[in-house]
Amino acid sequence: MSERPIIALLYDFDKTLCTTDMEDYSFIPSLGYTPAQFWQKANSFGWENQMDGLLAYMYTMIEECREQGITLNREYLVKCGEAIELFSGVREWFDRINAFGDSLGVTVEHYVLSSGLKEIIEGSGIAHQFKKIYACEFYYRDGVACWPKLDVNFTNKTQFVYRINKGVLDVSEDRKLNDSMPDDSKRVPFTNMIYVGDGLSDVPCMKMMRSYGGQAIAVYQESNRTGVEELLAKGRVDFIFPADYREGTALDITVQNIIRKMAICDALAAENAAQMRGIGQFDLPYQETLF
């Protein structure tokens, strides 16, 4: 366990930290498709073959690149990530929130839980800000993508919340993830988690937050504001805000207030534990007078 309490911010990526699906900026145009054409092709292939939608789009990426003579390697995907358009204030957000946590005596960590591609996120310029990026990945043979290595779909995102909770961050450690663990030994309590997403694909994680004492936030652009307002009306999120991460925005102020509340709760719990340990040092007759 860390000596300082840890507060974890968990983010979706597409339309949460950047303005649209990450493949739309550079990868899909490089194939000569519009985003609508590519996603129709990938989704149709998935429906026809009763296939997981994310595996279908990853397969389509491999096949399209093979047919067009494009080498689908890590370097190419990372390069595609350089075209990502982040929301206002995202680049400065992490250091500012970390510093705020430091001022309260807590450590803030950032994680991505995304159905996009890890390699493209690595090219975005902010990958170094995350303790762990959980996103779809390819397995590479002779340097070329040939098979999906990891599929992070809408429902299995929740397993990664458990990984963060227990501190079992390696995806190959399934047995350790499922081992019983006392709540007080878990690295990041659910009550110290904030999930930030943008829509229905985030609902399973948002529901976890609200069920286990964390906080769920939905961010929006005007194009999806109605859908996000429905999430709030149906009690699926705690707060909704425009996707503006600049200092002094409503999102910035509320996240800092949540972190402050979590830090206070951690401090009170630590004080209570210290007092309980002190009571345990008294002799039995004195304990009996207390109760």
Backbone as a ProteinNet text record, in pm:
[ID]
protein_1_A
[PRIMARY]
MSERPIIALLYDFDKTLCTTDMEDYSFIPSLGYTPAQFWQKANSFGWENQMDGLLAYMYTMIEECREQGITLNREYLVKCGEAIELFSGVREWFDRINAFGDSLGVTVEHYVLSSGLKEIIEGSGIAHQFKKIYACEFYYRDGVACWPKLDVNFTNKTQFVYRINKGVLDVSEDRKLNDSMPDDSKRVPFTNMIYVGDGLSDVPCMKMMRSYGGQAIAVYQESNRTGVEELLAKGRVDFIFPADYREGTALDITVQNIIRKMAICDALAAENAAQMRGIGQFDLPYQETLF
[TERTIARY]
83.8	0	87.5	46.2	117.7	96.7	198.7	184.4	84.1	77.5	-19	-139.4	-258	-376.5	-362	-415.8	-412.5	-553.9	-566.1	-692.6	-670.6	-757.4	-740.8	-847.7	-804.1	-894.9	-886.1	-1000.6	-1010.7	-1082.6	-1023.3	-1080.6	-1107.5	-1222.6	-1238.1	-1149	-1129.1	-1042.5	-1118.8	-1176	-1248.2	-1368.7	-1375.6	-1483.9	-1489.7	-1387	-1371.8	-1249.9	-1137	-1016	-987.1	-1036.4	-1020.5	-1157.2	-1163	-1290.6	-1372.8	-1310.5	-1384.8	-1309.7	-1353	-1282.6	-1140.7	-1044.9	-904.1	-861.5	-927.8	-893.7	-935.2	-1029.4	-1085.4	-988.8	-892.2	-807.9	-712.1	-644.3	-539.5	-546.6	-571.5	-564.8	-666.8	-792.8	-897.3	-877	-848.3	-820.8	-703.4	-605.7	-491	-531.2	-645.2	-696.5	-784.2	-813.8	-899.8	-1047.9	-1080	-1219.2	-1256	-1383.9	-1434.8	-1459.1	-1465.6	-1496.4	-1626.1	-1731	-1858.4	-1844	-1765.7	-1745.8	-1669.2	-1564.6	-1483.7	-1564.4	-1633.5	-1706.5	-1823.5	-1884.8	-1989.4	-1932.6	-1816.7	-1751.6	-1715.8	-1654.9	-1614.6	-1735.8	-1835	-1954.4	-2032.8	-2041.9	-2113.2	-2043.2	-1910.8	-1834.2	-1861	-1865.9	-1894.1	-2033.4	-2133.4	-2271.6	-2286.2	-2228.4	-2241.6	-2178.5	-2076.5	-2002.8	-2026.4	-2128	-2160.2	-2033.3	-1965.5	-1831.1	-1832.5	-1751.7	-1732.6	-1695.7	-1763.4	-1744.3	-1602.3	-1531.4	-1394.5	-1299	-1320.6	-1239.8	-1264.6	-1389.2	-1422.3	-1347.6	-1341.6	-1273	-1122.2	-1067.9	-924.1	-888.7	-974.1	-953.6	-960.8	-1057.6	-1072.9	-950.3	-894	-771.2	-658.8	-641.6	-535.3	-556.3	-679.3	-707.4	-695.4	-747.2	-739.7	-594.7	-514.7	-373.4	-302	-332.3	-270.3	-306.7	-434.7	-480.4	-423.2	-397.1	-348.1	-196.5	-129.6	16.1	71.6	-8.9	35.3	89.1	207.3	265.9	203.6	120.2	51.4	140	228.8	318.7	297.8	366.6	350.5	386.7	494.5	540.7	436.9	371.9	269.9	151.5	107.1	-7.2	27.4	147.1	189.4	192.7	240.2	242.5	101.3	4.7	-135.1	-185.5	-135.2	-178.1	-138.8	-41.1	4.1	-101.9	-197.4	-302.3	-420.9	-421.4	-534	-553.7	-678	-713.8	-772.3	-698.7	-742.2	-832.2	-919.8	-1003.5	-918.5	-973.7	-903.3	-862.7	-736.7	-687.4	-639.2	-658.4	-620.7	-470.7	-388.9	-244.1	-193.8	-258.2	-215.2	-286.2	-390.8	-478.7	-405.1	-328.2	-272.6	-176.1	-83.5	12.1	-58.8	-161.4	-233	-309.3	-376.4	-451.3	-356.2	-243.4	-144.4	-93.7	-64.8	-15.2	-120.7	-246.1	-353.2	-360.4	-351.1	-349.7	-232.8	-115.3	3	-21.1	-90.1	-114.1	-203.6	-279.1	-369.2	-311.4	-190.2	-127.5	-173.7	-226.3	-268.2	-196.6	-183.1	-124.1	-235.3	-235	-333.9	-270.3	-340.3	-296.2	-402.2	-356.8	-446.6	-436.7	-551.9	-559.9	-651.7	-623.6	-712.8	-777.8	-909.4	-985.6	-1058.2	-1003.7	-1052	-1070.1	-1172.3	-1191.1	-1113.8	-1041.4	-952.6	-823.5	-720.9	-595.4	-486.6	-421.8	-315.6	-204.9	-169.3	-59.3	-89.6	-215.2	-252.3	-249	-295.9	-289.8	-144.9	-54.4	86.8	142.8	78.6	124.4	58.1	-32.5	-113.3	-38.8	75.9	151.2	119.6	21.9	-11.8	-0.7	47.6	53	136.2	238.7	327	256.1	140.1	67.3	-9.5	-21.5	-104.1	-18.8	-62.3	6.7	-11.2	-127.9	-154	-256.6	-234.9	-330	-387.6	-517.1	-586.3	-667.2	-624.1	-691.2	-663.9	-732.6	-710.8	-566.3	-508.4	-369.9	-357.4	-260.8	-227.6	-107.7	-104.5	15.9	91.1	221.2	301.7	393.5	390.3	482.5	574.3	705.6	804.8	774.8	721.4	696.5	565.9	486.9	362.7	243.8	138.6	19	-45.7	-73.1	-131.9	-246.9	-267.3	-370.4	-405.2	-531.6	-566	-505.7	-427.4	-366.5	-456.6	-528.4	-617.3	-738.6	-855.3	-982.7	-1050	-1065	-1126.7	-1264	-1364.5	-1497.8	-1575.9	-1699.2	-1775.6	-1799.3	-1821	-1851.5	-1727.6	-1627	-1509.8	-1418.2	-1453.5	-1381	-1379.8	-1488.2	-1499.3	-1390.2	-1337.3	-1229.6	-1107.3	-1087.6	-970.6	-989.8	-1115.5	-1143.2	-1102.1	-1135.2	-1094	-941.8	-876	-729.9	-670	-723.8	-674.4	-704.6	-822.8	-863	-764.7	-727	-640.9	-491.6	-458.5	-318.3	-260.2	-346.4	-301.7	-309.6	-209.2	-217.8	-179.1	-107.2	-63.8	-181.4	-220.5	-339.1	-320.5	-197.2	-174.4	-194.4	-212	-226.9	-374.6	-439.6	-581.1	-604.2	-522	-541.7	-527.9	-425	-403.8	-519.2	-573.3	-685.2	-805.1	-827.3	-944.4	-924.7	-803.5	-779.2	-856.1	-901.5	-968	-868.6	-914.4	-827.2	-908.9	-864.3	-937.7	-948.1	-1059.1	-1081.2	-971.6	-922.9	-824.5	-685.2	-667.7	-538.4	-541.1	-655.7	-666	-598.7	-526.5	-439.6	-515.7	-625.1	-706.8	-851.5	-905.3	-1045.8	-1138.3	-1250.5	-1347.7	-1390.7	-1394.1	-1433.6	-1333.3	-1216.5	-1114.6	-1099.3	-1205.5	-1200.9	-1298.5	-1255.9	-1340	-1333	-1448.2	-1450.8	-1505.5	-1434.8	-1475.7	-1498.7	-1622.1	-1656.2	-1748.9	-1808.4	-1890	-2022.1	-2049.3	-2174	-2207.5	-2295.6	-2348.9	-2239.9	-2135.2	-2028.3	-1957.6	-1974.5	-1909.4	-2000.3	-2125	-2222.4	-2181.9	-2128.7	-2089.1	-1989.3	-1890.3	-1792.1	-1854.8	-1939.4	-2007	-2095.4	-2163.8	-2248.7	-2165.4	-2046.7	-1956.8	-1922.1	-1889.6	-1852.1	-1966.2	-2085.4	-2198.6	-2240	-2216	-2253.2	-2154.9	-2027.3	-1922.7	-1864.9	-1926.8	-1885.3	-1790.6	-1758.9	-1677.4	-1764.8	-1709	-1781.4	-1775.3	-1884.8	-1892.4	-1926.1	-1846.2	-1864	-1875.5	-1971.2	-1982.7	-1951.9	-1868	-1837	-1903.7	-1929.6	-2002.5	-1955.8	-1980.2	-1980.5	-2127.5	-2153.9	-2294.1	-2361.4	-2284.5	-2341.4	-2394.6	-2342.7	-2391.9	-2446	-2477.2	-2523.5	-2653.2	-2746	-2875.2	-2855.8	-2770.4	-2745.8	-2683.8	-2594.6	-2530.3	-2630.3	-2717	-2820.4	-2913.3	-2937.3	-3018.3	-2949	-2817.2	-2742.8	-2762	-2758.6	-2778.3	-2921.5	-3018.1	-3159.2	-3192.4	-3125.2	-3151.2	-3062.7	-2986.1	-2904.9	-2784.6	-2733.8	-2619.2	-2486.4	-2490.7	-2369.8	-2401.9	-2296	-2312.5	-2313.4	-2232.7	-2218.3	-2200	-2240.3	-2209	-2150.7	-2054.3	-1988.3	-1946.8	-1933.5	-1869.3	-1727.2	-1680	-1546.7	-1439.6	-1426.6	-1331.5	-1248.5	-1120.8	-1034.2	-946.5	-975.1	-893	-914.1	-814.6	-819.6	-938.6	-1011.9	-1122.8	-1255.8	-1259.9	-1388	-1467.6	-1595.3	-1678.8	-1624.7	-1574.5	-1515.5	-1394.5	-1305.7	-1184.5	-1218.3	-1308.5	-1343.5	-1408.8	-1499.3	-1569.9	-1476.6	-1388.6	-1293.6	-1204	-1161	-1080.2	-1161.6	-1287.5	-1371.2	-1389.9	-1404.6	-1417.8	-1289.5	-1175.6	-1047.1	-1031.7	-1072.7	-1065	-1151.4	-1273.3	-1361.5	-1299.9	-1244.4	-1182.2	-1063.4	-983.3	-867.3	-910.9	-1018.5	-1069.6	-1119.8	-1193.2	-1243	-1128.2	-1022.3	-905.9	-838.9	-828.4	-765.4	-847	-979.2	-1065.1	-1056.6	-1051.9	-1040	-906.9	-800.2	-669.9	-669.5	-733.7	-741	-822.5	-933.4	-1014.4	-934.7	-859.8	-779.8	-673.7	-612.2	-509.4	-569.1	-686.9	-751.5	-792.1	-840.7	-877.8	-756.1	-642.8	-520.4	-482	-504.1	-473.5	-560.2	-689.8	-780.1	-733.8	-684.7	-640.5	-521.7	-452.4	-336.9	-374	-501.2	-542.4	-561.6	-554.5	-580.4	-730.7	-768.1	-906.1	-1003.9	-974.4	-1071.9	-1106.6	-1005	-1032.3	-1118.9	-1092.9	-1176	-1321.9	-1342	-1479.3	-1552.1	-1479.9	-1547.1	-1585.6	-1513	-1544.1	-1671.8	-1700.7	-1815.7	-1924.1
-120.6	0	126	226.7	353.3	425.9	502	581	693.9	744.9	850.3	789.4	839.7	791.8	818.1	728.3	741.4	769	868.2	898.1	875	794.2	757	823	889.2	938	843.3	789.9	693.8	761.2	754.2	824.6	729.1	745.4	702.5	797.1	771.5	860.9	930.6	850.5	909.6	990.2	1116.2	1208.5	1241.2	1198.1	1235.5	1324.9	1281.4	1363.6	1422	1353.3	1406.9	1418.1	1488.3	1536	1431.9	1322.5	1219.1	1087.8	984.1	856	873.6	818.1	845	795.7	692.4	641.7	738.6	829.2	918.1	1027.5	1063.2	1178.8	1151.9	1037.2	1012	872.4	771.7	634	608.4	637.5	608.5	690.4	820.6	894.1	835.6	777.2	719.4	600.6	538.9	426.8	473.4	602.7	654.7	647.6	621	614.7	740.6	770.7	862.1	779.3	842.5	764.8	685	746	676.4	550.8	558.9	443.7	331.2	369.2	266.3	196.4	274.3	212.7	130.1	169.6	87.3	-46.6	-42.2	-165.2	-256.2	-199.3	-279.4	-334.2	-250.1	-294	-400.1	-383.7	-482.7	-618	-615.6	-740	-807.1	-726.8	-781.6	-841.5	-769.7	-819.4	-948.6	-951	-1068.9	-1193.1	-1173	-1284.9	-1301.9	-1230.9	-1237.6	-1222.6	-1114.4	-1091.1	-972.4	-977.6	-861.6	-741.4	-629.8	-513.3	-461.1	-469.9	-419.3	-513.1	-643.6	-738.6	-721	-688.4	-667.2	-546.8	-437.6	-320.1	-342.4	-416.5	-444.2	-535.1	-634.3	-721.7	-640	-550.1	-466.7	-379.6	-326.5	-247	-329.7	-452.5	-539.1	-570.2	-608.7	-649	-532.6	-415.8	-300.8	-259.1	-260.7	-224.4	-327.2	-455.2	-559.8	-542	-517.6	-503.9	-379.6	-274.8	-149.1	-134.5	-238.4	-234	-141.8	-115.5	-30.5	-120.1	-91.1	-168.7	-123.6	-208.5	-174.1	-214.8	-126	-153.7	-49.7	-70.2	18.8	162.8	179.5	313.7	389.6	318.4	381.2	428.5	345.5	382.2	495.4	490.9	600.4	731.1	725.9	844.8	896.6	804.3	846.1	922.7	887	952.5	1098.2	1138.3	1277.9	1373.8	1322.4	1407.4	1426.2	1358.8	1367.9	1511.7	1555.2	1688.6	1674.1	1717.1	1708.2	1826.1	1806.6	1916.6	2024.8	2143.5	2256.7	2223.5	2248.2	2233.7	2095.3	1995.6	1858.6	1847.6	1909.3	1893.2	1946.8	2051.2	2111.5	2050.5	1977	1924.3	1837.5	1743.5	1639.7	1696.8	1780.7	1838.5	1925.9	1998.4	2085.5	2003.6	1897.6	1814.5	1739.4	1694.2	1627.6	1721.6	1845.8	1943.3	1973.4	1978.5	2001.5	1886	1763.9	1649.2	1654.9	1690.2	1702.3	1801.9	1910.2	2013.4	1962.4	1855.7	1797.2	1671.4	1634.8	1516.5	1385.8	1388.8	1265.8	1255.6	1134.3	1109.3	1086.8	1163.2	1146.2	1066.8	962.3	881.4	887.5	874.9	882.6	753.6	704.3	580.7	601.3	529.9	528.4	390.8	390	268.9	297.8	251.7	294.8	178.1	188.5	91.6	131.8	241.1	279.6	200.4	246	172.6	235.1	151.7	199.7	267.3	210.1	264.7	405.8	431.6	566.4	662.5	618.1	701.6	737.8	643.3	669.3	782.5	808.8	918.6	1051.6	1054.9	1174.2	1285.6	1253.9	1354.1	1359	1279.6	1280	1140.7	1043.4	906.2	896.4	978.9	973.3	1016	1076.9	1123.2	1010.1	896	788.7	680.7	637.3	526.1	398.9	382.7	265.8	301.8	252.9	270.1	133.3	117.3	-4.6	28.1	-25.4	-0.6	-119.1	-123.9	-233.2	-229	-347.5	-357.6	-470	-455.7	-561.5	-642.5	-768.8	-850	-834.9	-815.2	-791.5	-911	-958	-1062.6	-1001.5	-1011.4	-947.3	-798.7	-740.4	-596.8	-552.8	-646.4	-611	-665.3	-582.6	-624.1	-743.3	-849.7	-968.4	-1027	-978	-1039.7	-942.7	-937.9	-854.2	-912.2	-833.5	-877.9	-849	-739.2	-700.3	-629.1	-665.6	-608.2	-546.8	-415.5	-346.4	-298.1	-384.8	-344.1	-280.3	-241.6	-158.1	-225.8	-355.6	-424.2	-476.5	-524	-574.2	-463.5	-338.8	-227	-239.1	-296.8	-300.9	-384	-484.5	-564.6	-478.4	-374	-289.3	-196.3	-164.9	-90.7	-175.6	-305.4	-395.4	-406.2	-407.9	-414.2	-292.8	-176.8	-54.2	-58.3	-105.2	-117.1	-204.3	-317.3	-412.2	-387.3	-304.8	-284.4	-396.7	-477.1	-586.4	-535.1	-460.2	-385.9	-467.4	-577	-661.2	-746	-731.1	-801.2	-952	-999.7	-1144	-1208.5	-1127.4	-1179.8	-1196.8	-1291.9	-1315.2	-1381.6	-1479.5	-1550.9	-1455.6	-1372.4	-1278.2	-1178.3	-1139.4	-1045.8	-1104.5	-1234.3	-1298.8	-1348.4	-1337	-1376.6	-1285	-1344.3	-1263.8	-1168.4	-1046.5	-945.3	-858.9	-842.7	-755.9	-614.1	-549.2	-414.7	-317.7	-332.4	-235.2	-256.8	-362.1	-384.5	-350.3	-306.7	-271.7	-137.9	-130.5	-16.2	114.7	110.2	230.3	194.7	238.4	208.9	267.1	200.5	254.7	395.1	421.5	553	662.2	622.5	718.2	719.6	681.5	678.6	779	839.6	929	880.2	846.3	801.9	915.3	942.5	1048.7	986.3	996	940.3	1033	980.5	1068.8	1009.3	880.4	826.8	687.7	621.6	491.9	386.3	396.1	296.5	299.5	407.4	421.3	382.8	351.2	327	215.1	100.1	-2.7	48.2	125.5	179.4	287.6	369.3	473	410.8	302.9	235.4	179.9	125.5	78	190.7	305.1	418	452.1	463.3	505.1	396.1	270.6	161.4	145.2	175.2	147.1	271.7	386.7	505.5	598.7	569.9	662	769.3	841.4	947.7	926.8	957.7	943.3	1077.5	1115.7	1242.6	1215.4	1280.3	1273.9	1411.2	1413.4	1538	1534.1	1651.4	1655.7	1768.6	1746.1	1850.6	1878.2	1986	2017.2	1905.5	1833.1	1727.5	1609.8	1589	1476.6	1522.2	1649.5	1702.4	1635.3	1613.2	1553.9	1416	1334.4	1201.2	1203.8	1297	1309.1	1359.1	1450.8	1497.7	1383.7	1290.7	1174	1086.3	1074.6	997.2	1057.3	1189.5	1256.2	1237.9	1253	1241.3	1101.2	1001	862.2	815.4	907.2	874.2	787.4	795	712.6	782.8	914.1	990.8	1089.7	1137	1236	1378.2	1402.8	1538.4	1530.3	1638	1653.4	1793	1802.4	1929	1933.6	2053.9	2064.5	2008.4	1951.9	1890.5	1998.9	2075.8	2186.4	2168.8	2135.8	2099.2	2215.2	2335	2449.1	2486.7	2551.6	2594.9	2688.2	2664.6	2750.4	2713.3	2612	2568.6	2492.5	2470.1	2395.4	2254.9	2192.4	2059.4	2062.8	2158	2170.7	2193.5	2284.4	2317.4	2198.3	2129.2	2017.3	1900.5	1868.6	1759.4	1792.4	1916.2	1953.1	1941	1978.1	1963.3	1816.1	1730.5	1587.3	1533.6	1572.9	1529.1	1579.2	1704.5	1759.1	1676.6	1643.6	1562.7	1426.2	1362.1	1230.7	1239.5	1345.5	1362.8	1380.7	1456.6	1476.7	1344.4	1268.4	1138.4	1045.2	1045.6	962.5	1006.6	1138.2	1189.8	1152.7	1163	1126.3	977.6	895.2	750.2	716	784.5	759.6	801	912.5	957.6	859.2	811.6	713.2	586	538.7	417.3	436.4	555.5	583.1	582.3	639.9	641.1	500.6	420.1	283.4	202.1	226.8	158	201.8	330	379.3	315	298.5	232.1	90.2	24.2	-113.5	-129.7	-18.6	-25.1	-10.9	28.4	44.9	-90.9	-94.6	-221.4	-248.9	-373.8	-417.6	-340.3	-315.3	-241.9	-105.6	-37.3	94.2	81.8	-22.2	-42.3	-65.5	-138.6	-167.3	-40.4	55.2	180.8	261.3	240.1	313.6	263	137.4	78.4	41.1
0	0	0	-72.4	-73.7	57.9	100.9	222.3	201.3	79.9	49.6	-18.6	11.3	-60.5	-210.3	-289.7	-435.3	-485.4	-571.5	-638.2	-786.9	-847	-987.4	-1073.6	-1179.8	-1283.1	-1400.8	-1440.4	-1549.5	-1665.9	-1785.1	-1899.2	-2015.1	-2078.2	-2215.7	-2297.3	-2425.3	-2502.8	-2615.2	-2706.8	-2819.7	-2771	-2812.8	-2778	-2628.9	-2557.5	-2416.8	-2399.2	-2453.6	-2453.6	-2591.9	-2696.7	-2832.2	-2898.4	-3010.8	-3063.2	-3139	-3184.7	-3257.1	-3244.5	-3316.3	-3310.4	-3362.1	-3288.9	-3318.9	-3457	-3509.2	-3642.1	-3753.1	-3720.9	-3823.2	-3868	-3783.1	-3813.6	-3930	-3925.6	-4023.5	-4083.4	-3999.3	-4048.7	-4158.7	-4134.3	-4233.6	-4362	-4354.2	-4478.9	-4558.1	-4488	-4559.5	-4645	-4615.9	-4694.8	-4810.8	-4815.3	-4920.1	-4888	-4761	-4717.4	-4639.1	-4637.8	-4535.9	-4410.7	-4292.3	-4171.7	-4184.8	-4242.6	-4256.3	-4342.6	-4448.9	-4537.4	-4466.4	-4396.5	-4328.5	-4220.2	-4136.2	-4025.7	-4076.1	-4187.7	-4247.6	-4293.9	-4354.3	-4402.4	-4285.5	-4181	-4065.4	-3991.2	-3971.2	-3896.6	-3973.9	-4104.8	-4186.4	-4179.7	-4184.8	-4173.8	-4038.6	-3933.3	-3801.4	-3791.3	-3844.1	-3837.6	-3917.7	-4035.7	-4122	-4060.4	-3980	-3922.9	-3772.3	-3719.9	-3576.6	-3492.1	-3515.6	-3463.1	-3367.6	-3266.9	-3179.9	-3266.4	-3242.8	-3328	-3331.8	-3220.4	-3216.8	-3290.1	-3274.2	-3350.5	-3499.7	-3535.8	-3676.6	-3733.2	-3657.3	-3712.7	-3716.5	-3620.5	-3623	-3739.8	-3766.4	-3882.6	-4012.1	-4019.7	-4139.1	-4159.9	-4052.5	-4064.1	-4125	-4073.7	-4124.5	-4272.1	-4309.1	-4446.3	-4544.2	-4504.5	-4594	-4619.3	-4514.1	-4531.1	-4618.4	-4598.8	-4681.2	-4828.2	-4854.5	-4992.8	-5060.8	-4981.8	-5040	-5031.3	-4981.7	-4976.2	-4870	-4764.8	-4654.1	-4542.8	-4493.3	-4384.2	-4252.4	-4196.4	-4071.1	-3954.3	-3917.1	-3805.2	-3695.3	-3585.3	-3470.1	-3506.4	-3580.8	-3614.3	-3696.6	-3787.6	-3872.4	-3787.9	-3694.2	-3610.8	-3515	-3459.3	-3371.2	-3449.7	-3572	-3657.1	-3681.4	-3698.9	-3717.1	-3594.8	-3478.9	-3355.6	-3346	-3423.5	-3418.9	-3471.2	-3546.8	-3604	-3510	-3396.2	-3303.5	-3256.1	-3253.9	-3203.7	-3063.6	-2964.8	-2826.1	-2791.3	-2693.9	-2647.8	-2580.7	-2574.6	-2513.1	-2370.8	-2340.7	-2204.6	-2166.8	-2255.3	-2218.1	-2191.7	-2274	-2258.4	-2124.2	-2073.5	-1947.1	-1825.8	-1850.4	-1745.3	-1643.5	-1692.1	-1605.3	-1501.2	-1544.9	-1449.9	-1347.1	-1390.8	-1296.9	-1192.4	-1236.9	-1143.5	-1050.9	-1104	-1019.2	-909.9	-948.6	-851.4	-745.9	-787.3	-690.3	-591.3	-641.1	-551	-454.2	-504.6	-417.9	-305.4	-336.9	-235.7	-122.7	-150.5	-50.7	13.5	-26.7	30.7	-29.7	-153.1	-220.2	-354.6	-403.4	-534.5	-635	-743.1	-849.3	-962.9	-1005.6	-1119.1	-1228.3	-1354	-1468.6	-1549.9	-1594.8	-1671.9	-1791.5	-1900.8	-2015.9	-2026.7	-2048.9	-2080.1	-2210.6	-2321.7	-2452.2	-2548.3	-2632.3	-2740	-2865.9	-2857.5	-2966.5	-2960	-3030.2	-3040.1	-2954.5	-2875.4	-2787.4	-2866.9	-2981.4	-3059.4	-3108.7	-3145.6	-3189.9	-3071.4	-2955.7	-2835.4	-2803.4	-2825.9	-2797.1	-2882.4	-2996.2	-3081.1	-3052.2	-2954.6	-2929.1	-2857.2	-2797.4	-2723	-2574.6	-2529.1	-2386	-2323.8	-2399.4	-2348.7	-2221.5	-2210.1	-2091.9	-1964.3	-1975.4	-1857.7	-1788.7	-1853.4	-1799.1	-1733.9	-1617	-1552.2	-1633.5	-1693.7	-1776.8	-1882.9	-2004.1	-2113	-2146.3	-2120.7	-2160.4	-2285.3	-2397.6	-2525.3	-2616.1	-2728.3	-2822.8	-2872.9	-2890.1	-2936.7	-3038	-3126.9	-3221.3	-3172.4	-3212.7	-3201.8	-3333.8	-3326.3	-3445.1	-3472.1	-3596.9	-3640.3	-3744.8	-3717.7	-3804	-3819.4	-3711.2	-3708.3	-3769.8	-3824.4	-3892.9	-3814.3	-3797.8	-3724.4	-3794.3	-3715	-3776.8	-3695.5	-3572.1	-3487.5	-3374.1	-3332	-3215.3	-3087.7	-3018.6	-2892.8	-2774	-2780.6	-2671.3	-2730	-2678	-2723.5	-2600.7	-2599.9	-2485.7	-2530	-2513.4	-2557	-2443.2	-2472.6	-2380.6	-2245.3	-2246.8	-2121.1	-2050.3	-2126.8	-2054.7	-2003.9	-2033.8	-1972	-1819.5	-1765.5	-1618.7	-1554.7	-1626.2	-1566.1	-1535.7	-1618.5	-1598.4	-1478.7	-1448.8	-1325.3	-1205.2	-1209.6	-1101.4	-1094.5	-1207.5	-1207.2	-1136.4	-1167.1	-1103.2	-953.8	-918.9	-779.1	-700.4	-756.5	-686.2	-709.2	-808.4	-840.9	-924.2	-987.9	-1075.3	-1218.9	-1261.9	-1387.2	-1509.6	-1492	-1603.4	-1651.8	-1778.9	-1829.8	-1834.8	-1825.3	-1827.2	-1690.5	-1587.5	-1451.9	-1416.4	-1480.5	-1454.6	-1319.2	-1284.7	-1158.8	-1039.9	-1044.2	-934.2	-925.7	-1041.9	-1042.7	-970.7	-986.4	-929	-786.7	-734.7	-595.8	-500.9	-390.3	-287.5	-223.1	-197.1	-139.8	-44	81	174.2	120.2	147.1	94.8	136.4	261.5	309.5	251.1	170.1	106.1	-42.5	-92.7	-233.4	-260.2	-371.5	-395.5	-413.5	-491.3	-513.5	-482.7	-370	-339.5	-446.9	-470.3	-564.5	-524.2	-395	-345.5	-383	-434	-477.5	-629.6	-700	-845.9	-906.4	-1016.5	-1096	-1239.8	-1298	-1437	-1523.6	-1633.3	-1726.1	-1863.5	-1913.6	-2044.3	-2119.7	-2227.3	-2311.3	-2356	-2325.6	-2379.2	-2331.9	-2406.2	-2366.1	-2352.2	-2431.8	-2423.3	-2288.1	-2214.5	-2083.9	-1967.6	-1996.9	-1890.3	-1794.3	-1841.3	-1744.3	-1639.7	-1683	-1587.9	-1500.6	-1560	-1482.4	-1374.5	-1410.4	-1312.7	-1198.3	-1228.9	-1123.1	-1026.6	-1083.5	-997.9	-902.3	-956	-873.7	-774.6	-809.1	-718.9	-604.2	-630.7	-531.7	-465.4	-489	-414.9	-486.2	-614.6	-691.7	-755.4	-851.4	-919	-1069.5	-1137.7	-1282.7	-1345.6	-1444.5	-1514.2	-1663.4	-1729.4	-1875	-1932.9	-2036.9	-2106	-2243.3	-2298.6	-2424.5	-2514.9	-2644.7	-2744.9	-2776.2	-2844	-2874.1	-2952.3	-3033.4	-3116.3	-3035.3	-2915	-2834.5	-2698.5	-2688.2	-2559.9	-2514	-2606.5	-2569	-2507	-2567.6	-2514.1	-2376.4	-2353.5	-2222.2	-2117.8	-2157.3	-2064.3	-2023.5	-2115.9	-2081.8	-1978.3	-1988.1	-1887.6	-1749	-1741.3	-1613.4	-1564.6	-1653.9	-1615.9	-1566.2	-1621.4	-1582.4	-1465.9	-1409.3	-1292.9	-1323.2	-1446.1	-1482.5	-1459.4	-1443.1	-1411.6	-1299.8	-1236.1	-1128.5	-1182.2	-1286.8	-1341	-1492.5	-1561.3	-1703.5	-1725.7	-1819.3	-1847.8	-1993.8	-2050.9	-2181.6	-2173.7	-2282.7	-2285.8	-2296.7	-2191.2	-2184.8	-2058.3	-2075.7	-1963.9	-1916.5	-1962.9	-1924.9	-1778.2	-1723.9	-1584	-1562.3	-1454	-1417.8	-1478.3	-1566.2	-1621.9	-1515.5	-1544.5	-1451.1	-1428.5	-1534.4	-1521.1	-1429.3	-1450.9	-1370	-1222.5	-1196.1	-1057.1	-988.2	-1058.2	-995.6	-968.9	-1061.9	-1038.5	-919	-907.6	-791.6	-662.1	-667.3	-547.5	-510.2	-609.7	-582.2	-519.7	-576.6	-520.5	-377.4	-354.2	-218	-122.3	-165.3	-80.9	-52.4	-154.6	-136.4	-41.5	-55.6	32.2	177.1	198.4	334.5	392.3	312.8	360.6	396.1	314.7	345	474	493.9	615.6	738.8	729.1	841.6	871	766.6	786.9	852.9	812.8	873.6	1020.3	1051.7	1190.7	1274.6	1219.5	1291.5	1318.2	1216.4	1233.7	1340.2	1341.9	1442.8	1583.2	1597.9	1729	1772.5	1677.7	1710.4	1754	1689.7	1732.5	1872.8	1902.1	2035.5	2141.5	2110.4	2204.8	2230	2127.9	2142.6	2234.5	2263.7	2352.3	2499.6	2527.8	2665.7	2732.1	2866.5	2934.5	2934.8	2958.4	2945.1	3032.3	3160.2	3241.7	3182.6	3128	3071.2	2946.8	2865	2746.2	2784.4	2894.2	2935.6	2976.1	3034.7	3072.9	2949.8	2838.5	2715.7	2650.9	2669	2599.5	2699.3
[MASK]
+++++++++++++++++++++++++++++++++++++++++++++++++++++++++++++++++++++++++++++++++++++++++++++++++++++++++++++++++++++++++++++++++++++++++++++++++++++++++++++++++++++++++++++++++++++++++++++++++++++++++++++++++++++++++++++++++++++++++++++++++++++++++++++++++++++++++++++++++++++++++++++++++++

